[in-house]
Structure formats: C-alpha cells, structure tokens
Amino acid sequence: MGFFLKKKKISAGLMLDSGVFRYLSLECADDVYTVVDSVTEKIPEGYMHSDDPFEDNGAYLDLIFSYISSSISSFHTAVNFALPITESLLRIVAMPGMTLPEAKQAFRYDFENYFPFAERDGVYDIAEIDYPLTEDTTEQRFLAAAARRTLLDNIAKGAAAHNIRLLSLEPAQIALERAASPAVPIEDACVFVYAGQLRSVLILSWHGNGIFYRNISFGFPAETMAKGADSDEYRDNAFSFVRDIRSSLQFALSQNRGFSTKSLYLFGPGATPYLRDLMKDSITMGTVMQVDPMKIHGIDFRNSGEWDIALGLAMR
C-alpha cells in the first residue's frame, strides 16, 4: 500500500529546423519536470530535399520522418509537433459577445481578412484571451492561429507512415512563449524576445497570454555562434538584430496601447550577455534580462537555447 503517490505524466515535443530535429520528453510529477529522453541529430543529406524541411508545404517530409523514426528507439507517447515560425500565423481577433464555440464557427467568414490564403486552403483554431484596452480595462478577444491545409496534411501523413503519433500541431511561437513563462507569472505584462538561428520572435505577453506575435526574419546561424560572441560576424548580427527588435517593439506598442511593461526577457540560441547589454543600451526598458527556460522551470538539462521550442511543446 502506498500513500501520497505522485501523479506522473509524460509528454513529448518534436521540432524540425534547418536540417536538424530535436525530440524531448518530460515527466511531470506534482509540477516538477524531469527529462526522460532527449535526442537531437542532423538529418543526412540523402533524406533532405533542401535545407528547408518544410519546402513545398512539407512535400518531402516522408523521408525525414523515416529518419527520425529510425533514430529514436521508441515513441512511448504521442508528440506535440512544432509548426515552423515561417508557416504558422497568429492574429488577435475581436468578436464581441461570442462564446468560444460561436467564435470558432463565425470566424470562417472573416478568415480571409486576417490570413493570406482562402479559408478552404487553411486550418485554424481559436483560443479565448483577455485583452488590455487601457491600464484599467480589458475585453474578451480571441487568438486565431492558422496554417495551410496542405502542410498539415503532409505532416500528418508523414508521421503516421512511420508510426509517430501526433498529439497536437502547435505554432512554434506559442511553444516558445510557454517555455519562457514561469508557472506562476511574476508580473502582469512583459516582452519576450527569442533570438533564433534563422528566425526570431517578439512576443507581448499579458497575464500569461500572448497578445502580439511578430516574426523576425533574422537570426544567429550556428556557423555564426560557433565563432563566438566576440567575433565581428556575431556583433554585426547583434546590431542588425537589435535594430529590428527596436522597430518591431515600437510598432507593437503603437498597436496595443493598453499594454504597458518595463520588463524584457531575452532567450534562444543567439542570446548572449553581449546581446543583452546591447539591447539594454538601445531599448527603453527598466529590466532587460537573459533567461534560460530550462532553469525557469527547474529542469537540470544543458541548454544553449536550441531546446526551447521542444521544451515548450513537451510542457503543453
């Protein structure tokens, strides 16, 4: 007989990015996370049609999934899979007075006002959020996420063909926000900046929910990071990156006037103390901190930012 047994749950995340896959599974017991399994490998050229695994809406994913399946001894649980930053779109939508089921039905008629393809060619989902109008007032709005139907179909077919069970397909931006957010938010509002390898993300987070997502087509490739933060190449990238973040942040704040914060948190494979200090000097924020999402959640695991998307997926 046992008393006070911990309720354990195992969940997993899988992501692809520029010829590399990362698989991470976590066990959660009483809100404490432990890494069960982690696998990362570069996908051989014979399995890749190009550097972009999602080229032509994922037309070549079958071969890639075959390699992933052979590289992981056993998928013990269904995985949450990351839709790439370039292929998943997020919008905040106002539909006053509607319940969530009503909004999901009604949004099909507004879909093409928010996304650059027809409703019949896309798949979307909606979540209810609380949105700040002023410092003292809020209203109900909805976060709409969409991707092209052909891409999702190719992901589902490729995974199923190689016995990889998918629990969910989630935009990488949302996984990143989850990874960087403490279980209990310590402040009402903050800015997250993910310095990725090929793409980066700016997120305004309010009461634990994203109210603005901006994809930045700029990052810190592995080749640049290998040269170190003291290299001219890295520093040139850092200056361009901060310039893009500053202009994107100014735009974001102009579009979300009820959002107010003095805290910015930097993370991701391109994040370094040098980049943090550069952002401090260039962006008006009371606090600019570099953070490690693994440490935020008390996980003992070596992480230089490359695991952040997989972490957010596994925590879903």
ABEGO torsion letter per residue (X at the ends): XBBGBBBBBBBBBBBBBGGBBBBBBBBBBGGBBBBABBBBBBBBAAABABABAABGGGAAAAAAAAAAAAABABBABBBBBBBBAAABBBBBBBBBGBBAAAAAAAAAAAAAAABABBAAABBBBBBBBBBBABAABBBBBBBBBBBBAAAAAAAAAAAAAAGBBBABBBBAAAAAAAAABBABBABABBBBBBBBAABBBBBBBBGGBBABBBBBBBBBBAAAAAAEAABAAAAAAAAAAAAAAAAAAAAAAAABAABBBABBBBBEAABBAAAAAAAAAABBBABBBBBBAAAAAGBBBBBAGAAAAAAAAAAX
